[in-house]
Amino acid sequence: MEMVSRQPLLDVLSGRRSERTPVWMMRQAGRYLPEYRELRARAGSFLDLALTPEYASEVTLQPLRRFDFDAAIVFSDILIVPHALGQTLSFVAGEGPRLAPAIDAGNLSTLADTLDRDIVARVYEAIARTRAALPKTAALLGFCGAPWTVATYMIAGQGTPDQAPARLLAYRHPDAFGQLVDRLVTASIEYLCGQFEAGADAVQLFDTWAGVLPPEEFARWCVAPAAAIVAGVRARIPNAKIIGFPRGAGMNLVPYLEAVPVNAVSIDWMTRLDYARSELQTRRAVQGNLDPLALRAGGAALDYSVDAIMAALGDGPFIFNLGHGILPDTPVAHVERMLARVRGGR
Amino acid sequence: MEMVSRQPLLDVLSGRRSERTPVWMMRQAGRYLPEYRELRARAGSFLDLALTPEYASEVTLQPLRRFDFDAAIVFSDILIVPHALGQTLSFVAGEGPRLAPAIDAGNLSTLADTLDRDIVARVYEAIARTRAALPKTAALLGFCGAPWTVATYMIAGQGTPDQAPARLLAYRHPDAFGQLVDRLVTASIEYLCGQFEAGADAVQLFDTWAGVLPPEEFARWCVAPAAAIVAGVRARIPNAKIIGFPRGAGMNLVPYLEAVPVNAVSIDWMTRLDYARSELQTRRAVQGNLDPLALRAGGAALDYSVDAIMAALGDGPFIFNLGHGILPDTPVAHVERMLARVRGGR
């Protein structure tokens, strides 16, 4: 019997000492890889790629073939949940996602009560296929968008620079907005449990737009729903490993960790490393936080940034990652350089 | 002899107890006012409005005629400085500002050494006209953009969602980027001194995009230049009153205040009020921080937000303001409600 998991990422999430600092990158299955662009061109639309299990699984595995990463993250999209609740999701080339019809206080009841089985089963199948093909030493991550962030798209019908439509609805109709968030909490619990049951080793909760909210709104619309999701998932899967990413939370990261029992917190590149070490890593494992633009820039800026992160956080429970998704025009050679630098550092 | 200034805003900036909590709003001279829209339509372009002293002065005075504000801020734009250094500034309807040619590591030397006198003299004349017409109890504010924020537009040639072009140049060519920042520090000192000499009672330094930088880059490109500007202005005008606004600085606000001897710090709506009270107001006067969307939403959300700010900060050295500029579609009645609520609170 092997008592050590030999999955460095799961070791960190389980509070065990890992053999090496685990590394993966947000959006590591993506456009900066020529093999991704090739498959993307064959698949048709982005949605066809994400919702065809053999394609999604293949794209998920691509970065692991090229780089010595410690985790794969299933290729999918945070808007699969609203899509599976009845909003029509489409991706307009060069303009990003569209959800129709937009949700407001008057049409909340048009959303389905449960996730469309046909849609989410495709994601679960992609996870099962990927887990079967993935080396045992690599962890497989599932994910979903956090309710606040998903709601910003559902209400605007698209991405918005300042998330004003959702923030305005939350100010004007907090009860209706709360009902939408509650609906998303329930759906997220179901969806994440389904991902675990399909073979995910851990999941990440992406709250990409957490940073635009005032502290009390952040507590209400980001912290409380995240705590409810973690509790709901663990009621079904007691030892579920969950990483929280309230991007832009800044000085609200400690209140977040005090209320949300995630196994690790992912931090953006604006977070101070001394704060992450003294206030966050003392409470939970930390993941992050290389500036994606430092990775894109390469050279001395990249080396310096990697070294600073490893010096501050490398000795504690730590997962090396970016502070946000890799940029599409990042040279592959820069990823190799980053990885060599992290491995050399420990 | 009157020893009390009877300008509540200057009292706060001078460390005196003010008769009432001073109030003004960022972008208070702007599109939410029908009288602004009327004059804007007559003036021609936005730039014609800003650079014609009688128009700029009139627009500056408009909100003071309507609301019992304690300060006017000269109607201008943070991109006047690059315009006066030789970049051609234009405003494309519905798309925002354009600066041409874009600046990169290779064409820095095309910028002028000093500000074009004809351009900045128009701003100074607008200030002189406004000060002459403004009630003595109201303060007149000048302003400029901080070097980092201004550089993001100079390098991209326009606004960008993530300020990537400037951040990338700073990573790849820190020496060239530093030369641009030094140039802007010198120009900002000259420009702010000119505004004081024309009649400004205080000035604000807007670092709108400070929040996208990692902490060490923030220290290098936001904190150090702000400190140099404050020192440079005070070398010529010893008691110059200066408000700093490093928007999005979050947990970097204390390091900012430790290094930059501004008289007050303006905070955005994401800043925790308990932190502002315990960590910032103990060091300097604080200005802020109503969410412009709470003002736009009105009703209970507005009342609650105003009350929370006044309860946390109203007893200390404090200037009531928004956390960023007022949104163009904000009803005038909401501004009246906000003002009544602040006045009722003290």
Chai-1 contact restraints between the chains, C-beta under 6 A:
chainA,res_idxA,chainB,res_idxB,connection_type,confidence,min_distance_angstrom,max_distance_angstrom,comment,restraint_id
A,R167,B,L293,contact,1.0,0.0,6.0,A-B,restraint_1
A,L168,B,L293,contact,1.0,0.0,6.0,A-B,restraint_2
A,L168,B,A297,contact,1.0,0.0,6.0,A-B,restraint_3
A,Y171,B,A294,contact,1.0,0.0,6.0,A-B,restraint_4
A,Y171,B,A297,contact,1.0,0.0,6.0,A-B,restraint_5
A,Y171,B,A301,contact,1.0,0.0,6.0,A-B,restraint_6
A,R172,B,A297,contact,1.0,0.0,6.0,A-B,restraint_7
A,P214,B,W269,contact,1.0,0.0,6.0,A-B,restraint_8
A,P214,B,D291,contact,1.0,0.0,6.0,A-B,restraint_9
A,P215,B,R272,contact,1.0,0.0,6.0,A-B,restraint_10
A,G250,B,G250,contact,1.0,0.0,6.0,A-B,restraint_11
A,G250,B,M251,contact,1.0,0.0,6.0,A-B,restraint_12
A,M251,B,G250,contact,1.0,0.0,6.0,A-B,restraint_13
A,M251,B,M251,contact,1.0,0.0,6.0,A-B,restraint_14
A,M251,B,R272,contact,1.0,0.0,6.0,A-B,restraint_15
A,M251,B,Y275,contact,1.0,0.0,6.0,A-B,restraint_16
A,W269,B,P214,contact,1.0,0.0,6.0,A-B,restraint_17
A,R272,B,P215,contact,1.0,0.0,6.0,A-B,restraint_18
A,R272,B,M251,contact,1.0,0.0,6.0,A-B,restraint_19
A,Y275,B,M251,contact,1.0,0.0,6.0,A-B,restraint_20
A,D291,B,P214,contact,1.0,0.0,6.0,A-B,restraint_21
A,L293,B,R167,contact,1.0,0.0,6.0,A-B,restraint_22
A,L293,B,L168,contact,1.0,0.0,6.0,A-B,restraint_23
A,A294,B,Y171,contact,1.0,0.0,6.0,A-B,restraint_24
A,A297,B,L168,contact,1.0,0.0,6.0,A-B,restraint_25
A,A297,B,Y171,contact,1.0,0.0,6.0,A-B,restraint_26
A,A297,B,R172,contact,1.0,0.0,6.0,A-B,restraint_27
A,A301,B,Y171,contact,1.0,0.0,6.0,A-B,restraint_28
